[in-house]
């Protein structure tokens, strides 16, 4: 059936306008690199509809996408975001339940969160400027972000773009009243072996203690980590990844 006018205006038009940059100014060299266009377009149209409709809509929509990615992207059977087996444009719609779009958008979300707003967008501008009118590959975006940030992003792209699967986290939390200490245990429960090592990724932890917000960023590298925090009072709220990064 036909889409309602509101849906067409708030999603399709903003999505296709994003392709003026990601598809127009630069375009992927081969179908295997399609996430460079579709990931940006989906991520940007979600931000636009949040701007026009409701401030919290972007976070809600990204959470919904993460649920779909988690359901489809297996460490054992999933395919990489950059898949050399893709030959025709139509093939991208069969890739792990929309991976080119959904996981592509989440890769950008994570990069913006880890690099920060200013550095991330400076890198995107450099990527577009340096390759205007050219065919691009994932390495072109990576190099632009590395040059402006001074960071080595090889591991990030290797596990999120060229690898397959996603981390599946089990988080346990407890507060010891006598010791005035909070303990957080984080386990990666997906299959981990030599071929599929544990993900190395930052994770934000949020506490509310006595009306004050306390946030910590921890670095996951192993199958299990234990973190402890000293608080004079028991936290009234504990949250993992509160900003969806």
N, C-alpha and C positions, 0 to 999 in steps of 0.2 A: 504494500500500500504506500501512499504518499506520506512523507514526513510532515509533521506540523510545521508551520512557518517559523515558530519560535525556535524549534530544534534546528531547522535548516540555517537560520541566521546565526545562532549561538555556537554551532559546532562546525558545520560543513564550510561556511564561508571563511571563518577564522582559520580552519585547517588548510584550505586551499590558498589563502593569503600567505600563510607561513611558507608554502612551497615557492613563493616568489623569491625567497632567499635560499631555502634549502630544496633545490631542484631547479631554480632559475639562475641565481648568482653562481652557485656551485651545484654540480650534479654527480651522482655516484658513477664510478668507472664501470662497475659490473653489478649484476643483480645481487651478488653476495654482500655488497656494501649498502643495500637498500635501507638499512636502519638509519643511516646518516640523514636521509630525507624524511622517512616516515616517523622515526623516533622524535625528531625535532618538531615536526608538524603536529603530532598528537600531543606532545608535552606542551607546546605553545597554545594549542586550541583549548586545552584544559585550563591553562592559566587565564586565557581571555574570558572564558565563560565564568570562571570564579570572580574575575574583576567586574563583570557585568551583572552577575546574578547574586552571589553571596560570598563573602570573604572566606568562609570555611569550606567552600565547595571543592577547591583544588585538592586539599588534603584528603577529603572524603573520596574523591574520584581516584586519586593516586593509590589510596588504600585498597579500593576495589580492584584496580589493576594489579596490585601486588598479590591479591588473593588468587586471581586468575593465573598469574605467572607461577605462583607456588604450586598450584594444582597441576600445571602442565609441564613444568621444567624439572625433569628428574636428573639427578647426578649420574644415573646409570643409563637412561635411555634418551635423555634430552640431546638436542642439537645445539651447536654454538650459534651465537647471534650472527657472526660472519661465517656463513656456510658456503663453501666453494661448490657444493652440489647444486645450488640454485642456478637455474639456467634461464628461465622465463620469468617475466614480471609477475605473472599469475601464480607462480610457485610460492611467493611470499605469503599468500593468504592461507597456505596449508602448513605453515611453519610453527609447530607447537602452539596451536591456539592463539595465533596473532602475536607471536614473540617479536617479530620485526618491529611492530608498533609498541607493544606494551613494555617489553623488557628494554627496547630502545629508549623509550621515554624515561624509564627508571634509571638507566645508566646516566642519562643527563641530569636527572634529579640528584643522584648521588655525587656526581662530579661537582655540581653547583654547591651542594652542601659541604663537601670536603675542601674545596678550593676557596669558597667564599664568593659572595655575589660579584664584587668588583673584579676579582681576578678571573673568575669564570667567564664573564661577559667580555672582558678584554681579550681573552683567548678566542672566544667565538668570533669577535670582530676581526682578529688577526687571521683566523681560518678563512673567513669569507673574503677579506681583502687580498690575501696572498694568493688565493686560488680562484679569483673571480673569472668566470667564463671557462673554467677548467673542469675536467673530470677528477674526482677525488676518491680517496680511500680512507679507511679508518686511521691509518698512520698519519695522515695529514692533520686531522683534528687533534690527535694525541700530541704531535710535535708542537702545534700552536699553543696548546694548553701548557705543555712543559716549558716552553720558552718564556711565557709570561709569568708562570708560577715558580719557576726554578725547581720544580719537583720532578722526580722520576715516576712516571705513571705506568711503567711496563707491567708491574704486577697487577695493578687495577685492571688494565685492558686485557691482560692474559686470562684472568679468572672470570671477568664479567662479560667480555666480548668474544674472546676466542675459546674460552672454556665452556662447559655446560653445567647445568644444575644451579641451584641456589642454596645458601646456607639455611638450615632448618634449626631454629634455636629453641631450646628449652631453658627457661629462666626460673630459678628458685630464689625466693627472698625471705629473709627472717631477720627479726630485730631482737637482740639480747638486751633485755631491760637492765640486768645487773651490770653488764660490761658497757652498756650504752654504745652498742656497736651494731651496725647493720651489715648483713652478709648477703652478697649476691653471687649466685653460681650460674654461670652461662655454659651450656653444653651445645655443641653442634651435633645434631643427631642424624644428619644425612650420611650416606656411605662415605667413609674416609679410608683411602688406601694410597699407594704410591702413585697411581694414575689420577686419583681425585683427592688431592690433599685438602686439609681444612682451609676454609676461606680466611684470608687476612683482611680484616676490615674494621674500621672504627665503629663503635656503638655508643650512643648517648644514653645515659641513665639520669633520671630526674627524680628528685625528692622534694617534698614540701615539709619543712620542719618549723614548727612554731610560726606559721604564716610566711616563712621565708622560702624562696626557691633556691635549691642547690642542684646544680647540674655538673655532671662529670662525663668526660669522653674516655672510654677505655678502648684498647686495641686488642682485638681478637686475633689469635694466631694459631691456637691449638684447639683440640677437640673439647677441652674443658678449661675454664678459668674460674678462679674464686677472687672476689673483690670485697674488701671490708672498708667501712666508713664509720668514723666516730661522730655520733650525734648526741648532744646533751639530752634531747627529748626524742621520743619515738616519732618517726615521720608519720604524718597523717595521709601522705600519698606517695606512692612509688610508681614510676612509669618507665617503660623501655622505649627508646626511640620516639620521644614525644613529638618531634617535628617531621617525622617521616623522611629521614635522610639516609 
